[in-house]
Amino acid sequence: MNSKLVSLGLLAALGVALPARAENLEHVQRLLANRQCQQCDLHRAGLVFTNLSGVDVSRSDLSLANLNRANLQGANLQGANLQGAVLSYANLGGADLRGADLRGADLREAYLYGANLTGALLDGANLWRAIGLPENLVSVEQLYLWGLAEAQRGNFPDAIQYFNQSLSRQPDFSSAMLARGIARLQLGDEAGAMEDGRQAQQMFLAQGNIPGQQLSERFVTGIEQVLAAEERERRAQRRSNGVGNVVSALGGLASLFLRFLL
């Protein structure tokens, strides 16, 4: 029996953490010097902010590598193992990622225009706010959830963009329609908010979603009541207060959005 294997097994059974494999400095240096390193061991390589435009690292192991803000424009990453790699804010424009394993990779706000992702594995990858993301890589529901996340951060213009993308692909997405209306209200677009609210109300009704229909009706009614009060008061400052009053009247509507996806 192999004593080394037995020892490793005992350590694992006792819950003793084994040291993580360090980056292969020889292969990292080869990449930086030659701009190519096919089938190399670049596991856990620290390449933050590195200019790697046009490099060839096809079929290399880049799992858990830190490529945050790296320039990988036009790079050949075909068949590369990028599981768990950090590629946030990286420039992957025109990169060849065919067959690359990007499962669990962090691609937040990465630039992906022109990247070839044919056959790439993206299960569990974080693609939030990635730029130039091919439409087929993100579901309508995911776009909607990103819209909600932006709205919760107070970034209503970007939230509306995500809701617009959801609705362009699924015009009867009632939850996205209502969510867009609420975002428009936060930006002072009462007319647009009411229009979205009315459309959402009709969509929910057609879909047999009574709670959604009632919430939409409540939303539209709240806006109408405030606008009527503004007209009566004829005070300019009433308008700025009105937006807050309507949102307050809606209660915890935002927290209910996710239920509509079930």
Short mmCIF file of the C-alpha atoms (twelve columns), coordinates in Angstrom:
data_MODEL
# 
_entry.id   MODEL 
# 
loop_
_atom_site.group_PDB 
_atom_site.id 
_atom_site.type_symbol 
_atom_site.label_atom_id 
_atom_site.label_alt_id 
_atom_site.label_comp_id 
_atom_site.label_asym_id 
_atom_site.label_seq_id 
_atom_site.Cartn_x 
_atom_site.Cartn_y 
_atom_site.Cartn_z 
_atom_site.pdbx_PDB_model_num 
ATOM 1   C CA . MET A 1   0.000   0.000  0.000   1 
ATOM 2   C CA . ASN A 2   1.260   3.480  -0.866  1 
ATOM 3   C CA . SER A 3   2.149   5.146  2.461   1 
ATOM 4   C CA . LYS A 4   1.877   8.631  0.916   1 
ATOM 5   C CA . LEU A 5   -1.700  8.021  -0.180  1 
ATOM 6   C CA . VAL A 6   -2.573  6.627  3.243   1 
ATOM 7   C CA . SER A 7   -1.130  9.726  4.923   1 
ATOM 8   C CA . LEU A 8   -3.070  12.050 2.635   1 
ATOM 9   C CA . GLY A 9   -6.234  10.096 3.279   1 
ATOM 10  C CA . LEU A 10  -5.774  10.329 7.046   1 
ATOM 11  C CA . LEU A 11  -5.201  14.079 6.845   1 
ATOM 12  C CA . ALA A 12  -8.358  14.508 4.797   1 
ATOM 13  C CA . ALA A 13  -10.348 12.337 7.208   1 
ATOM 14  C CA . LEU A 14  -9.164  14.445 10.143  1 
ATOM 15  C CA . GLY A 15  -10.198 17.628 8.356   1 
ATOM 16  C CA . VAL A 16  -6.649  18.910 7.978   1 
ATOM 17  C CA . ALA A 17  -6.453  21.322 5.055   1 
ATOM 18  C CA . LEU A 18  -3.879  20.457 2.425   1 
ATOM 19  C CA . PRO A 19  -1.787  23.299 1.009   1 
ATOM 20  C CA . ALA A 20  -3.140  24.813 -2.209  1 
ATOM 21  C CA . ARG A 21  -1.086  24.273 -5.338  1 
ATOM 22  C CA . ALA A 22  0.996   27.384 -5.989  1 
ATOM 23  C CA . GLU A 23  1.307   29.020 -9.377  1 
ATOM 24  C CA . ASN A 24  3.924   27.646 -11.741 1 
ATOM 25  C CA . LEU A 25  6.315   30.599 -12.029 1 
ATOM 26  C CA . GLU A 26  8.247   29.020 -14.890 1 
ATOM 27  C CA . HIS A 27  5.122   28.824 -17.037 1 
ATOM 28  C CA . VAL A 28  3.999   32.320 -16.034 1 
ATOM 29  C CA . GLN A 29  7.385   33.727 -17.062 1 
ATOM 30  C CA . ARG A 30  7.248   31.806 -20.346 1 
ATOM 31  C CA . LEU A 31  3.863   33.350 -21.094 1 
ATOM 32  C CA . LEU A 32  5.035   36.878 -20.342 1 
ATOM 33  C CA . ALA A 33  8.262   36.491 -22.308 1 
ATOM 34  C CA . ASN A 34  6.945   34.675 -25.381 1 
ATOM 35  C CA . ARG A 35  3.287   35.784 -25.446 1 
ATOM 36  C CA . GLN A 36  2.304   32.145 -25.849 1 
ATOM 37  C CA . CYS A 37  2.114   29.150 -23.573 1 
ATOM 38  C CA . GLN A 38  -0.138  26.414 -24.893 1 
ATOM 39  C CA . GLN A 39  -1.156  23.640 -22.500 1 
ATOM 40  C CA . CYS A 40  0.665   25.409 -19.686 1 
ATOM 41  C CA . ASP A 41  0.062   25.214 -15.957 1 
ATOM 42  C CA . LEU A 42  -1.178  28.700 -15.065 1 
ATOM 43  C CA . HIS A 43  -3.337  27.573 -12.167 1 
ATOM 44  C CA . ARG A 44  -3.748  30.382 -9.601  1 
ATOM 45  C CA . ALA A 45  -1.511  32.677 -11.667 1 
ATOM 46  C CA . GLY A 46  -1.612  36.303 -10.533 1 
ATOM 47  C CA . LEU A 47  -2.021  38.363 -13.698 1 
ATOM 48  C CA . VAL A 48  -3.963  41.391 -12.477 1 
ATOM 49  C CA . PHE A 49  -3.797  44.380 -14.869 1 
ATOM 50  C CA . THR A 50  -1.458  42.390 -17.153 1 
ATOM 51  C CA . ASN A 51  -1.393  43.156 -20.876 1 
ATOM 52  C CA . LEU A 52  -2.048  39.764 -22.476 1 
ATOM 53  C CA . SER A 53  -3.540  40.967 -25.726 1 
ATOM 54  C CA . GLY A 54  -3.088  38.439 -28.520 1 
ATOM 55  C CA . VAL A 55  -1.465  35.778 -26.332 1 
ATOM 56  C CA . ASP A 56  -1.967  32.082 -27.079 1 
ATOM 57  C CA . VAL A 57  -2.829  30.096 -23.964 1 
ATOM 58  C CA . SER A 58  -5.017  27.552 -25.703 1 
ATOM 59  C CA . ARG A 59  -5.741  24.393 -23.684 1 
ATOM 60  C CA . SER A 60  -3.862  25.829 -20.693 1 
ATOM 61  C CA . ASP A 61  -4.933  25.457 -17.076 1 
ATOM 62  C CA . LEU A 62  -5.939  28.922 -15.849 1 
ATOM 63  C CA . SER A 63  -8.259  27.693 -13.139 1 
ATOM 64  C CA . LEU A 64  -8.500  30.097 -10.178 1 
ATOM 65  C CA . ALA A 65  -6.153  32.521 -11.966 1 
ATOM 66  C CA . ASN A 66  -6.567  36.199 -11.090 1 
ATOM 67  C CA . LEU A 67  -7.015  38.087 -14.367 1 
ATOM 68  C CA . ASN A 68  -8.877  41.032 -12.906 1 
ATOM 69  C CA . ARG A 69  -8.670  43.999 -15.325 1 
ATOM 70  C CA . ALA A 70  -6.265  42.086 -17.568 1 
ATOM 71  C CA . ASN A 71  -6.150  42.944 -21.269 1 
ATOM 72  C CA . LEU A 72  -6.948  39.718 -23.126 1 
ATOM 73  C CA . GLN A 73  -8.140  41.341 -26.321 1 
ATOM 74  C CA . GLY A 74  -7.807  38.921 -29.227 1 
ATOM 75  C CA . ALA A 75  -6.261  36.251 -26.993 1 
ATOM 76  C CA . ASN A 76  -6.475  32.574 -27.920 1 
ATOM 77  C CA . LEU A 77  -8.126  30.876 -24.949 1 
ATOM 78  C CA . GLN A 78  -9.593  28.030 -26.942 1 
ATOM 79  C CA . GLY A 79  -10.167 24.978 -24.750 1 
ATOM 80  C CA . ALA A 80  -8.581  26.673 -21.728 1 
ATOM 81  C CA . ASN A 81  -9.579  25.704 -18.207 1 
ATOM 82  C CA . LEU A 82  -10.787 28.931 -16.577 1 
ATOM 83  C CA . GLN A 83  -12.849 27.384 -13.806 1 
ATOM 84  C CA . GLY A 84  -13.189 29.833 -10.928 1 
ATOM 85  C CA . ALA A 85  -10.914 32.368 -12.623 1 
ATOM 86  C CA . VAL A 86  -11.333 36.058 -11.807 1 
ATOM 87  C CA . LEU A 87  -11.957 37.927 -15.060 1 
ATOM 88  C CA . SER A 88  -13.881 40.879 -13.678 1 
ATOM 89  C CA . TYR A 89  -13.346 44.069 -15.709 1 
ATOM 90  C CA . ALA A 90  -11.072 42.124 -18.075 1 
ATOM 91  C CA . ASN A 91  -10.959 43.048 -21.756 1 
ATOM 92  C CA . LEU A 92  -11.913 39.896 -23.673 1 
ATOM 93  C CA . GLY A 93  -12.920 41.694 -26.843 1 
ATOM 94  C CA . GLY A 94  -12.419 39.418 -29.846 1 
ATOM 95  C CA . ALA A 95  -10.951 36.649 -27.684 1 
ATOM 96  C CA . ASP A 96  -11.264 33.031 -28.825 1 
ATOM 97  C CA . LEU A 97  -13.022 31.229 -25.971 1 
ATOM 98  C CA . ARG A 98  -14.353 28.306 -27.978 1 
ATOM 99  C CA . GLY A 99  -14.741 25.276 -25.741 1 
ATOM 100 C CA . ALA A 100 -13.264 27.115 -22.749 1 
ATOM 101 C CA . ASP A 101 -14.346 25.991 -19.297 1 
ATOM 102 C CA . LEU A 102 -15.618 29.128 -17.545 1 
ATOM 103 C CA . ARG A 103 -17.695 27.404 -14.898 1 
ATOM 104 C CA . GLY A 104 -17.796 29.504 -11.749 1 
ATOM 105 C CA . ALA A 105 -15.658 32.238 -13.313 1 
ATOM 106 C CA . ASP A 106 -16.106 35.863 -12.264 1 
ATOM 107 C CA . LEU A 107 -16.877 37.849 -15.433 1 
ATOM 108 C CA . ARG A 108 -18.507 40.845 -13.804 1 
ATOM 109 C CA . GLU A 109 -18.276 43.904 -16.067 1 
ATOM 110 C CA . ALA A 110 -15.922 42.082 -18.426 1 
ATOM 111 C CA . TYR A 111 -15.770 43.378 -22.003 1 
ATOM 112 C CA . LEU A 112 -16.920 40.607 -24.337 1 
ATOM 113 C CA . TYR A 113 -17.706 42.280 -27.649 1 
ATOM 114 C CA . GLY A 114 -16.650 40.002 -30.498 1 
ATOM 115 C CA . ALA A 115 -15.578 37.167 -28.194 1 
ATOM 116 C CA . ASN A 116 -16.229 33.677 -29.570 1 
ATOM 117 C CA . LEU A 117 -17.907 31.671 -26.815 1 
ATOM 118 C CA . THR A 118 -19.053 28.761 -28.967 1 
ATOM 119 C CA . GLY A 119 -19.153 25.623 -26.837 1 
ATOM 120 C CA . ALA A 120 -17.897 27.429 -23.734 1 
ATOM 121 C CA . LEU A 121 -19.085 26.108 -20.372 1 
ATOM 122 C CA . LEU A 122 -20.586 28.927 -18.315 1 
ATOM 123 C CA . ASP A 123 -22.487 27.166 -15.534 1 
ATOM 124 C CA . GLY A 124 -22.293 29.276 -12.376 1 
ATOM 125 C CA . ALA A 125 -20.316 32.064 -14.056 1 
ATOM 126 C CA . ASN A 126 -21.018 35.574 -12.779 1 
ATOM 127 C CA . LEU A 127 -21.906 37.621 -15.873 1 
ATOM 128 C CA . TRP A 128 -23.443 40.612 -14.087 1 
ATOM 129 C CA . ARG A 129 -23.034 43.818 -16.106 1 
ATOM 130 C CA . ALA A 130 -20.753 42.121 -18.624 1 
ATOM 131 C CA . ILE A 131 -20.487 44.297 -21.738 1 
ATOM 132 C CA . GLY A 132 -21.261 42.872 -25.164 1 
ATOM 133 C CA . LEU A 133 -22.685 39.667 -23.755 1 
ATOM 134 C CA . PRO A 134 -24.235 37.492 -26.483 1 
ATOM 135 C CA . GLU A 135 -27.996 37.456 -26.014 1 
ATOM 136 C CA . ASN A 136 -28.262 33.674 -25.944 1 
ATOM 137 C CA . LEU A 137 -26.017 33.414 -22.872 1 
ATOM 138 C CA . VAL A 138 -28.416 35.175 -20.508 1 
ATOM 139 C CA . SER A 139 -32.009 34.223 -19.795 1 
ATOM 140 C CA . VAL A 140 -34.862 36.707 -19.731 1 
ATOM 141 C CA . GLU A 141 -35.309 35.994 -16.026 1 
ATOM 142 C CA . GLN A 142 -31.648 36.750 -15.318 1 
ATOM 143 C CA . LEU A 143 -31.914 40.109 -17.071 1 
ATOM 144 C CA . TYR A 144 -34.954 40.855 -14.922 1 
ATOM 145 C CA . LEU A 145 -33.107 39.936 -11.719 1 
ATOM 146 C CA . TRP A 146 -30.205 42.166 -12.699 1 
ATOM 147 C CA . GLY A 147 -32.719 44.946 -13.240 1 
ATOM 148 C CA . LEU A 148 -34.082 44.439 -9.738  1 
ATOM 149 C CA . ALA A 149 -30.550 44.473 -8.322  1 
ATOM 150 C CA . GLU A 150 -29.828 47.797 -10.016 1 
ATOM 151 C CA . ALA A 151 -33.132 49.235 -8.791  1 
ATOM 152 C CA . GLN A 152 -32.328 48.202 -5.226  1 
ATOM 153 C CA . ARG A 153 -29.002 50.015 -5.561  1 
ATOM 154 C CA . GLY A 154 -30.846 53.128 -6.724  1 
ATOM 155 C CA . ASN A 155 -29.415 52.839 -10.232 1 
ATOM 156 C CA . PHE A 156 -32.750 53.248 -12.024 1 
ATOM 157 C CA . PRO A 157 -31.454 54.093 -15.540 1 
ATOM 158 C CA . ASP A 158 -29.526 50.806 -15.744 1 
ATOM 159 C CA . ALA A 159 -32.443 48.968 -14.144 1 
ATOM 160 C CA . ILE A 160 -34.703 50.227 -16.931 1 
ATOM 161 C CA . GLN A 161 -32.203 49.039 -19.535 1 
ATOM 162 C CA . TYR A 162 -32.292 45.515 -18.122 1 
ATOM 163 C CA . PHE A 163 -36.098 45.555 -17.981 1 
ATOM 164 C CA . ASN A 164 -36.154 46.806 -21.581 1 
ATOM 165 C CA . GLN A 165 -33.967 43.886 -22.646 1 
ATOM 166 C CA . SER A 166 -36.253 41.448 -20.845 1 
ATOM 167 C CA . LEU A 167 -39.329 42.914 -22.497 1 
ATOM 168 C CA . SER A 168 -37.773 43.004 -25.958 1 
ATOM 169 C CA . ARG A 169 -37.298 39.247 -25.745 1 
ATOM 170 C CA . GLN A 170 -40.513 38.481 -23.865 1 
ATOM 171 C CA . PRO A 171 -43.064 41.262 -24.450 1 
ATOM 172 C CA . ASP A 172 -45.634 39.743 -22.063 1 
ATOM 173 C CA . PHE A 173 -43.219 39.599 -19.092 1 
ATOM 174 C CA . SER A 174 -45.643 41.275 -16.707 1 
ATOM 175 C CA . SER A 175 -43.274 41.479 -13.727 1 
ATOM 176 C CA . ALA A 176 -40.638 43.260 -15.810 1 
ATOM 177 C CA . MET A 177 -43.279 45.672 -17.099 1 
ATOM 178 C CA . LEU A 178 -44.379 46.603 -13.588 1 
ATOM 179 C CA . ALA A 179 -40.782 46.805 -12.364 1 
ATOM 180 C CA . ARG A 180 -39.928 49.170 -15.207 1 
ATOM 181 C CA . GLY A 181 -42.912 51.321 -14.253 1 
ATOM 182 C CA . ILE A 182 -41.676 51.647 -10.685 1 
ATOM 183 C CA . ALA A 183 -38.167 52.526 -11.905 1 
ATOM 184 C CA . ARG A 184 -39.653 55.170 -14.200 1 
ATOM 185 C CA . LEU A 185 -41.587 56.614 -11.294 1 
ATOM 186 C CA . GLN A 186 -38.367 56.951 -9.307  1 
ATOM 187 C CA . LEU A 187 -36.969 59.027 -12.177 1 
ATOM 188 C CA . GLY A 188 -40.012 61.311 -12.174 1 
ATOM 189 C CA . ASP A 189 -41.634 59.850 -15.300 1 
ATOM 190 C CA . GLU A 190 -45.175 59.522 -13.949 1 
ATOM 191 C CA . ALA A 191 -46.774 59.191 -17.396 1 
ATOM 192 C CA . GLY A 192 -44.441 56.349 -18.392 1 
ATOM 193 C CA . ALA A 193 -44.888 54.720 -14.998 1 
ATOM 194 C CA . MET A 194 -48.678 54.736 -15.299 1 
ATOM 195 C CA . GLU A 195 -48.531 53.376 -18.850 1 
ATOM 196 C CA . ASP A 196 -46.317 50.483 -17.723 1 
ATOM 197 C CA . GLY A 197 -48.541 49.902 -14.706 1 
ATOM 198 C CA . ARG A 198 -51.660 49.686 -16.862 1 
ATOM 199 C CA . GLN A 199 -49.988 47.331 -19.323 1 
ATOM 200 C CA . ALA A 200 -48.737 45.146 -16.473 1 
ATOM 201 C CA . GLN A 201 -52.245 45.080 -15.026 1 
ATOM 202 C CA . GLN A 202 -53.646 43.767 -18.325 1 
ATOM 203 C CA . MET A 203 -50.840 41.221 -18.657 1 
ATOM 204 C CA . PHE A 204 -51.327 39.876 -15.145 1 
ATOM 205 C CA . LEU A 205 -55.073 39.678 -15.734 1 
ATOM 206 C CA . ALA A 206 -54.601 37.755 -18.998 1 
ATOM 207 C CA . GLN A 207 -52.199 35.389 -17.217 1 
ATOM 208 C CA . GLY A 208 -54.633 34.799 -14.358 1 
ATOM 209 C CA . ASN A 209 -52.244 36.338 -11.839 1 
ATOM 210 C CA . ILE A 210 -54.678 38.122 -9.530  1 
ATOM 211 C CA . PRO A 211 -52.103 39.294 -6.926  1 
ATOM 212 C CA . GLY A 212 -50.007 40.819 -9.696  1 
ATOM 213 C CA . GLN A 213 -53.065 42.460 -11.243 1 
ATOM 214 C CA . GLN A 214 -54.044 43.931 -7.876  1 
ATOM 215 C CA . LEU A 215 -50.531 45.245 -7.200  1 
ATOM 216 C CA . SER A 216 -50.436 46.889 -10.619 1 
ATOM 217 C CA . GLU A 217 -53.818 48.478 -10.009 1 
ATOM 218 C CA . ARG A 218 -52.657 49.728 -6.623  1 
ATOM 219 C CA . PHE A 219 -49.546 51.198 -8.221  1 
ATOM 220 C CA . VAL A 220 -51.469 53.089 -10.922 1 
ATOM 221 C CA . THR A 221 -54.126 54.279 -8.475  1 
ATOM 222 C CA . GLY A 222 -51.449 55.608 -6.133  1 
ATOM 223 C CA . ILE A 223 -49.911 57.714 -8.890  1 
ATOM 224 C CA . GLU A 224 -53.302 59.020 -10.012 1 
ATOM 225 C CA . GLN A 225 -54.205 60.050 -6.470  1 
ATOM 226 C CA . VAL A 226 -50.987 61.995 -5.986  1 
ATOM 227 C CA . LEU A 227 -51.285 63.711 -9.362  1 
ATOM 228 C CA . ALA A 228 -54.846 64.705 -8.524  1 
ATOM 229 C CA . ALA A 229 -53.680 66.143 -5.207  1 
ATOM 230 C CA . GLU A 230 -50.939 68.089 -6.999  1 
ATOM 231 C CA . GLU A 231 -53.475 69.590 -9.343  1 
ATOM 232 C CA . ARG A 232 -55.622 70.689 -6.440  1 
ATOM 233 C CA . GLU A 233 -52.763 72.155 -4.472  1 
ATOM 234 C CA . ARG A 234 -51.089 73.758 -7.512  1 
ATOM 235 C CA . ARG A 235 -47.760 73.780 -5.782  1 
ATOM 236 C CA . ALA A 236 -44.591 73.001 -7.677  1 
ATOM 237 C CA . GLN A 237 -42.921 71.493 -4.634  1 
ATOM 238 C CA . ARG A 238 -45.795 69.060 -4.266  1 
ATOM 239 C CA . ARG A 239 -44.573 67.253 -7.373  1 
ATOM 240 C CA . SER A 240 -41.202 66.336 -5.860  1 
ATOM 241 C CA . ASN A 241 -42.925 65.081 -2.711  1 
ATOM 242 C CA . GLY A 242 -45.412 63.167 -4.775  1 
ATOM 243 C CA . VAL A 243 -42.941 60.598 -6.047  1 
ATOM 244 C CA . GLY A 244 -41.990 59.650 -2.517  1 
ATOM 245 C CA . ASN A 245 -45.637 59.483 -1.470  1 
ATOM 246 C CA . VAL A 246 -46.529 57.087 -4.267  1 
ATOM 247 C CA . VAL A 247 -43.608 54.798 -3.558  1 
ATOM 248 C CA . SER A 248 -44.530 54.837 0.118   1 
ATOM 249 C CA . ALA A 249 -48.104 53.931 -0.746  1 
ATOM 250 C CA . LEU A 250 -46.878 50.896 -2.662  1 
ATOM 251 C CA . GLY A 251 -45.482 49.414 0.495   1 
ATOM 252 C CA . GLY A 252 -43.149 46.453 0.025   1 
ATOM 253 C CA . LEU A 253 -43.983 45.903 -3.624  1 
ATOM 254 C CA . ALA A 254 -40.356 45.476 -4.685  1 
ATOM 255 C CA . SER A 255 -39.892 42.558 -2.300  1 
ATOM 256 C CA . LEU A 256 -42.771 40.741 -4.002  1 
ATOM 257 C CA . PHE A 257 -41.311 40.859 -7.522  1 
ATOM 258 C CA . LEU A 258 -39.351 37.649 -7.234  1 
ATOM 259 C CA . ARG A 259 -42.520 35.713 -6.420  1 
ATOM 260 C CA . PHE A 260 -43.834 36.459 -9.910  1 
ATOM 261 C CA . LEU A 261 -41.039 34.385 -11.446 1 
ATOM 262 C CA . LEU A 262 -42.253 31.203 -9.782  1 
# 
